[in-house]
Amino acid sequence: MTNIAEKVAAMVDMLPDSEKLFALEFVKRLVLAWDPDFTKDTPAESAAQAAAMDDYQHGDVVRHEEIDWS
């Protein structure tokens, strides 16, 4: 069964391009009204981002050419 987010995305995709931005802003307002902290990172997300930034600053990165994008 399709989850609610997938259903909403499918409905927004069916709209004319001129209405999609309005629909996305409306959904965003609904989510923020339901959970004002939605845009804040969880402690686990903050830790993962800090670790990733530390890796990046120390040159521990993967070059685009090294990734098989197919």
PAVEX-942578 format. One record per atom (N, C-alpha, C): residue number from 1; residue in three letters; atom name; x negated, y, z. Coordinates in nm, 4 decimals. Layout:
BEGIN
+-----+-----+------+----------+----------+----------+
:   n : res : atom :        x :        y :        z :
+-----+-----+------+----------+----------+----------+
: NUM : ALA :   CA :        X :        Y :        Z :
...
+-----+-----+------+----------+----------+----------+
***
This chain:
BEGIN
+-----+-----+------+----------+----------+----------+
:   n : res : atom :        x :        y :        z :
+-----+-----+------+----------+----------+----------+
:   1 : MET :    N :  -0.0839 :  -0.1190 :   0.0000 :
:   1 : MET :   CA :   0.0000 :   0.0000 :   0.0000 :
:   1 : MET :    C :  -0.0884 :   0.1253 :   0.0000 :
:   2 : THR :    N :  -0.0464 :   0.2246 :  -0.0719 :
:   2 : THR :   CA :  -0.1195 :   0.3503 :  -0.0824 :
:   2 : THR :    C :  -0.1009 :   0.4309 :   0.0454 :
:   3 : ASN :    N :  -0.2102 :   0.4908 :   0.0942 :
:   3 : ASN :   CA :  -0.1962 :   0.5714 :   0.2155 :
:   3 : ASN :    C :  -0.1407 :   0.7089 :   0.1810 :
:   4 : ILE :    N :  -0.1055 :   0.7842 :   0.2827 :
:   4 : ILE :   CA :  -0.0408 :   0.9139 :   0.2628 :
:   4 : ILE :    C :  -0.1299 :   1.0108 :   0.1879 :
:   5 : ALA :    N :  -0.2582 :   1.0137 :   0.2210 :
:   5 : ALA :   CA :  -0.3495 :   1.1058 :   0.1531 :
:   5 : ALA :    C :  -0.3543 :   1.0777 :   0.0031 :
:   6 : GLU :    N :  -0.3549 :   0.9505 :  -0.0338 :
:   6 : GLU :   CA :  -0.3561 :   0.9153 :  -0.1758 :
:   6 : GLU :    C :  -0.2264 :   0.9569 :  -0.2435 :
:   7 : LYS :    N :  -0.1145 :   0.9433 :  -0.1728 :
:   7 : LYS :   CA :   0.0148 :   0.9852 :  -0.2289 :
:   7 : LYS :    C :   0.0180 :   1.1360 :  -0.2503 :
:   8 : VAL :    N :  -0.0305 :   1.2108 :  -0.1519 :
:   8 : VAL :   CA :  -0.0338 :   1.3567 :  -0.1646 :
:   8 : VAL :    C :  -0.1235 :   1.3966 :  -0.2810 :
:   9 : ALA :    N :  -0.2412 :   1.3343 :  -0.2902 :
:   9 : ALA :   CA :  -0.3336 :   1.3660 :  -0.3998 :
:   9 : ALA :    C :  -0.2695 :   1.3364 :  -0.5357 :
:  10 : ALA :    N :  -0.1986 :   1.2261 :  -0.5446 :
:  10 : ALA :   CA :  -0.1329 :   1.1908 :  -0.6718 :
:  10 : ALA :    C :  -0.0249 :   1.2926 :  -0.7062 :
:  11 : MET :    N :   0.0506 :   1.3378 :  -0.6060 :
:  11 : MET :   CA :   0.1548 :   1.4370 :  -0.6320 :
:  11 : MET :    C :   0.0945 :   1.5705 :  -0.6748 :
:  12 : VAL :    N :  -0.0141 :   1.6111 :  -0.6101 :
:  12 : VAL :   CA :  -0.0794 :   1.7369 :  -0.6481 :
:  12 : VAL :    C :  -0.1339 :   1.7251 :  -0.7903 :
:  13 : ASP :    N :  -0.1900 :   1.6108 :  -0.8249 :
:  13 : ASP :   CA :  -0.2433 :   1.5907 :  -0.9598 :
:  13 : ASP :    C :  -0.1350 :   1.6007 :  -1.0669 :
:  14 : MET :    N :  -0.0103 :   1.5705 :  -1.0313 :
:  14 : MET :   CA :   0.0991 :   1.5769 :  -1.1284 :
:  14 : MET :    C :   0.1432 :   1.7204 :  -1.1576 :
:  15 : LEU :    N :   0.1069 :   1.8137 :  -1.0700 :
:  15 : LEU :   CA :   0.1484 :   1.9523 :  -1.0881 :
:  15 : LEU :    C :   0.0751 :   2.0183 :  -1.2042 :
:  16 : PRO :    N :   0.1382 :   2.1207 :  -1.2617 :
:  16 : PRO :   CA :   0.0653 :   2.1994 :  -1.3616 :
:  16 : PRO :    C :  -0.0544 :   2.2667 :  -1.2941 :
:  17 : ASP :    N :  -0.1605 :   2.2904 :  -1.3700 :
:  17 : ASP :   CA :  -0.2805 :   2.3522 :  -1.3137 :
:  17 : ASP :    C :  -0.2499 :   2.4816 :  -1.2400 :
:  18 : SER :    N :  -0.1543 :   2.5570 :  -1.2893 :
:  18 : SER :   CA :  -0.1214 :   2.6858 :  -1.2280 :
:  18 : SER :    C :  -0.0633 :   2.6706 :  -1.0876 :
:  19 : GLU :    N :  -0.0152 :   2.5527 :  -1.0510 :
:  19 : GLU :   CA :   0.0454 :   2.5294 :  -0.9193 :
:  19 : GLU :    C :  -0.0454 :   2.4509 :  -0.8244 :
:  20 : LYS :    N :  -0.1524 :   2.3927 :  -0.8756 :
:  20 : LYS :   CA :  -0.2369 :   2.3062 :  -0.7924 :
:  20 : LYS :    C :  -0.3036 :   2.3811 :  -0.6780 :
:  21 : LEU :    N :  -0.3545 :   2.4992 :  -0.7021 :
:  21 : LEU :   CA :  -0.4213 :   2.5748 :  -0.5970 :
:  21 : LEU :    C :  -0.3252 :   2.6061 :  -0.4834 :
:  22 : PHE :    N :  -0.2020 :   2.6467 :  -0.5172 :
:  22 : PHE :   CA :  -0.1012 :   2.6744 :  -0.4150 :
:  22 : PHE :    C :  -0.0742 :   2.5502 :  -0.3311 :
:  23 : ALA :    N :  -0.0563 :   2.4365 :  -0.3974 :
:  23 : ALA :   CA :  -0.0270 :   2.3118 :  -0.3261 :
:  23 : ALA :    C :  -0.1421 :   2.2730 :  -0.2331 :
:  24 : LEU :    N :  -0.2650 :   2.2856 :  -0.2805 :
:  24 : LEU :   CA :  -0.3799 :   2.2506 :  -0.1971 :
:  24 : LEU :    C :  -0.3916 :   2.3426 :  -0.0761 :
:  25 : GLU :    N :  -0.3667 :   2.4723 :  -0.0941 :
:  25 : GLU :   CA :  -0.3699 :   2.5657 :   0.0182 :
:  25 : GLU :    C :  -0.2591 :   2.5344 :   0.1181 :
:  26 : PHE :    N :  -0.1432 :   2.4937 :   0.0675 :
:  26 : PHE :   CA :  -0.0317 :   2.4577 :   0.1554 :
:  26 : PHE :    C :  -0.0669 :   2.3343 :   0.2390 :
:  27 : VAL :    N :  -0.1237 :   2.2329 :   0.1764 :
:  27 : VAL :   CA :  -0.1642 :   2.1118 :   0.2480 :
:  27 : VAL :    C :  -0.2702 :   2.1462 :   0.3527 :
:  28 : LYS :    N :  -0.3650 :   2.2313 :   0.3156 :
:  28 : LYS :   CA :  -0.4687 :   2.2732 :   0.4094 :
:  28 : LYS :    C :  -0.4068 :   2.3404 :   0.5316 :
:  29 : ARG :    N :  -0.3097 :   2.4282 :   0.5108 :
:  29 : ARG :   CA :  -0.2432 :   2.4955 :   0.6228 :
:  29 : ARG :    C :  -0.1667 :   2.3957 :   0.7102 :
:  30 : LEU :    N :  -0.1058 :   2.2966 :   0.6478 :
:  30 : LEU :   CA :  -0.0355 :   2.1939 :   0.7255 :
:  30 : LEU :    C :  -0.1319 :   2.1180 :   0.8157 :
:  31 : VAL :    N :  -0.2453 :   2.0794 :   0.7602 :
:  31 : VAL :   CA :  -0.3436 :   2.0042 :   0.8377 :
:  31 : VAL :    C :  -0.3980 :   2.0889 :   0.9516 :
:  32 : LEU :    N :  -0.4314 :   2.2142 :   0.9236 :
:  32 : LEU :   CA :  -0.4850 :   2.3011 :   1.0282 :
:  32 : LEU :    C :  -0.3807 :   2.3333 :   1.1347 :
:  33 : ALA :    N :  -0.2539 :   2.3421 :   1.0967 :
:  33 : ALA :   CA :  -0.1477 :   2.3654 :   1.1952 :
:  33 : ALA :    C :  -0.1322 :   2.2432 :   1.2851 :
:  34 : TRP :    N :  -0.1505 :   2.1250 :   1.2280 :
:  34 : TRP :   CA :  -0.1379 :   2.0016 :   1.3045 :
:  34 : TRP :    C :  -0.2585 :   1.9807 :   1.3955 :
:  35 : ASP :    N :  -0.3789 :   2.0155 :   1.3439 :
:  35 : ASP :   CA :  -0.5024 :   1.9948 :   1.4193 :
:  35 : ASP :    C :  -0.5981 :   2.1109 :   1.3930 :
:  36 : PRO :    N :  -0.5914 :   2.2157 :   1.4762 :
:  36 : PRO :   CA :  -0.6754 :   2.3338 :   1.4526 :
:  36 : PRO :    C :  -0.8258 :   2.3044 :   1.4547 :
:  37 : ASP :    N :  -0.8674 :   2.1948 :   1.5165 :
:  37 : ASP :   CA :  -1.0090 :   2.1589 :   1.5215 :
:  37 : ASP :    C :  -1.0513 :   2.0694 :   1.4053 :
:  38 : PHE :    N :  -0.9648 :   2.0526 :   1.3059 :
:  38 : PHE :   CA :  -0.9906 :   1.9618 :   1.1944 :
:  38 : PHE :    C :  -1.1236 :   1.9902 :   1.1265 :
:  39 : THR :    N :  -1.1593 :   2.1173 :   1.1149 :
:  39 : THR :   CA :  -1.2811 :   2.1520 :   1.0412 :
:  39 : THR :    C :  -1.4073 :   2.1433 :   1.1257 :
:  40 : LYS :    N :  -1.3939 :   2.1117 :   1.2539 :
:  40 : LYS :   CA :  -1.5113 :   2.1006 :   1.3398 :
:  40 : LYS :    C :  -1.5702 :   1.9602 :   1.3298 :
:  41 : ASP :    N :  -1.7020 :   1.9526 :   1.3433 :
:  41 : ASP :   CA :  -1.7693 :   1.8232 :   1.3397 :
:  41 : ASP :    C :  -1.7484 :   1.7485 :   1.4707 :
:  42 : THR :    N :  -1.7418 :   1.6174 :   1.4601 :
:  42 : THR :   CA :  -1.7418 :   1.5344 :   1.5804 :
:  42 : THR :    C :  -1.8861 :   1.5262 :   1.6295 :
:  43 : PRO :    N :  -1.9081 :   1.4838 :   1.7542 :
:  43 : PRO :   CA :  -2.0457 :   1.4676 :   1.8016 :
:  43 : PRO :    C :  -2.1276 :   1.3729 :   1.7132 :
:  44 : ALA :    N :  -2.0658 :   1.2665 :   1.6650 :
:  44 : ALA :   CA :  -2.1368 :   1.1718 :   1.5784 :
:  44 : ALA :    C :  -2.1741 :   1.2373 :   1.4455 :
:  45 : GLU :    N :  -2.0835 :   1.3184 :   1.3891 :
:  45 : GLU :   CA :  -2.1137 :   1.3867 :   1.2640 :
:  45 : GLU :    C :  -2.2271 :   1.4874 :   1.2827 :
:  46 : SER :    N :  -2.2238 :   1.5610 :   1.3929 :
:  46 : SER :   CA :  -2.3298 :   1.6577 :   1.4214 :
:  46 : SER :    C :  -2.4653 :   1.5887 :   1.4344 :
:  47 : ALA :    N :  -2.4685 :   1.4744 :   1.5027 :
:  47 : ALA :   CA :  -2.5933 :   1.3996 :   1.5192 :
:  47 : ALA :    C :  -2.6438 :   1.3486 :   1.3842 :
:  48 : ALA :    N :  -2.5536 :   1.2984 :   1.3013 :
:  48 : ALA :   CA :  -2.5935 :   1.2471 :   1.1694 :
:  48 : ALA :    C :  -2.6474 :   1.3599 :   1.0817 :
:  49 : GLN :    N :  -2.5846 :   1.4769 :   1.0874 :
:  49 : GLN :   CA :  -2.6313 :   1.5901 :   1.0087 :
:  49 : GLN :    C :  -2.7677 :   1.6390 :   1.0576 :
:  50 : ALA :    N :  -2.7873 :   1.6413 :   1.1879 :
:  50 : ALA :   CA :  -2.9163 :   1.6832 :   1.2433 :
:  50 : ALA :    C :  -3.0269 :   1.5859 :   1.2016 :
:  51 : ALA :    N :  -2.9963 :   1.4563 :   1.2049 :
:  51 : ALA :   CA :  -3.0945 :   1.3558 :   1.1643 :
:  51 : ALA :    C :  -3.1268 :   1.3693 :   1.0157 :
:  52 : ALA :    N :  -3.0245 :   1.3937 :   0.9336 :
:  52 : ALA :   CA :  -3.0464 :   1.4098 :   0.7903 :
:  52 : ALA :    C :  -3.1299 :   1.5343 :   0.7615 :
:  53 : MET :    N :  -3.1028 :   1.6421 :   0.8322 :
:  53 : MET :   CA :  -3.1804 :   1.7650 :   0.8121 :
:  53 : MET :    C :  -3.3257 :   1.7452 :   0.8553 :
:  54 : ASP :    N :  -3.3466 :   1.6718 :   0.9630 :
:  54 : ASP :   CA :  -3.4819 :   1.6422 :   1.0083 :
:  54 : ASP :    C :  -3.5565 :   1.5614 :   0.9017 :
:  55 : ASP :    N :  -3.4899 :   1.4595 :   0.8465 :
:  55 : ASP :   CA :  -3.5504 :   1.3806 :   0.7378 :
:  55 : ASP :    C :  -3.5869 :   1.4712 :   0.6209 :
:  56 : TYR :    N :  -3.4951 :   1.5567 :   0.5818 :
:  56 : TYR :   CA :  -3.5165 :   1.6465 :   0.4679 :
:  56 : TYR :    C :  -3.6354 :   1.7392 :   0.4931 :
:  57 : GLN :    N :  -3.6420 :   1.7971 :   0.6117 :
:  57 : GLN :   CA :  -3.7500 :   1.8907 :   0.6431 :
:  57 : GLN :    C :  -3.8863 :   1.8221 :   0.6467 :
:  58 : HIS :    N :  -3.8868 :   1.6917 :   0.6718 :
:  58 : HIS :   CA :  -4.0128 :   1.6172 :   0.6737 :
:  58 : HIS :    C :  -4.0412 :   1.5474 :   0.5395 :
:  59 : GLY :    N :  -3.9624 :   1.5820 :   0.4373 :
:  59 : GLY :   CA :  -3.9864 :   1.5284 :   0.3039 :
:  59 : GLY :    C :  -3.9383 :   1.3867 :   0.2823 :
:  60 : ASP :    N :  -3.8623 :   1.3341 :   0.3751 :
:  60 : ASP :   CA :  -3.8116 :   1.1975 :   0.3627 :
:  60 : ASP :    C :  -3.6795 :   1.2016 :   0.2854 :
:  61 : VAL :    N :  -3.6923 :   1.2131 :   0.1528 :
:  61 : VAL :   CA :  -3.5748 :   1.2259 :   0.0673 :
:  61 : VAL :    C :  -3.5851 :   1.1278 :  -0.0491 :
:  62 : VAL :    N :  -3.4734 :   1.1077 :  -0.1162 :
:  62 : VAL :   CA :  -3.4690 :   1.0224 :  -0.2353 :
:  62 : VAL :    C :  -3.4479 :   1.1140 :  -0.3546 :
:  63 : ARG :    N :  -3.5353 :   1.1027 :  -0.4529 :
:  63 : ARG :   CA :  -3.5238 :   1.1853 :  -0.5734 :
:  63 : ARG :    C :  -3.4095 :   1.1337 :  -0.6612 :
:  64 : HIS :    N :  -3.3444 :   1.2253 :  -0.7317 :
:  64 : HIS :   CA :  -3.2335 :   1.1873 :  -0.8195 :
:  64 : HIS :    C :  -3.2763 :   1.0838 :  -0.9230 :
:  65 : GLU :    N :  -3.3999 :   1.0970 :  -0.9685 :
:  65 : GLU :   CA :  -3.4490 :   1.0043 :  -1.0702 :
:  65 : GLU :    C :  -3.4616 :   0.8612 :  -1.0176 :
:  66 : GLU :    N :  -3.4703 :   0.8457 :  -0.8842 :
:  66 : GLU :   CA :  -3.4858 :   0.7147 :  -0.8238 :
:  66 : GLU :    C :  -3.3527 :   0.6421 :  -0.8023 :
:  67 : ILE :    N :  -3.2415 :   0.7108 :  -0.8276 :
:  67 : ILE :   CA :  -3.1099 :   0.6530 :  -0.8024 :
:  67 : ILE :    C :  -3.0512 :   0.5994 :  -0.9320 :
:  68 : ASP :    N :  -2.9985 :   0.4788 :  -0.9254 :
:  68 : ASP :   CA :  -2.9271 :   0.4205 :  -1.0395 :
:  68 : ASP :    C :  -2.7827 :   0.4682 :  -1.0314 :
:  69 : TRP :    N :  -2.7468 :   0.5699 :  -1.1095 :
:  69 : TRP :   CA :  -2.6154 :   0.6328 :  -1.1020 :
:  69 : TRP :    C :  -2.5101 :   0.5558 :  -1.1789 :
:  70 : SER :    N :  -2.5465 :   0.4466 :  -1.2420 :
:  70 : SER :   CA :  -2.4471 :   0.3724 :  -1.3208 :
:  70 : SER :    C :  -2.3651 :   0.2785 :  -1.2356 :
+-----+-----+------+----------+----------+----------+
***
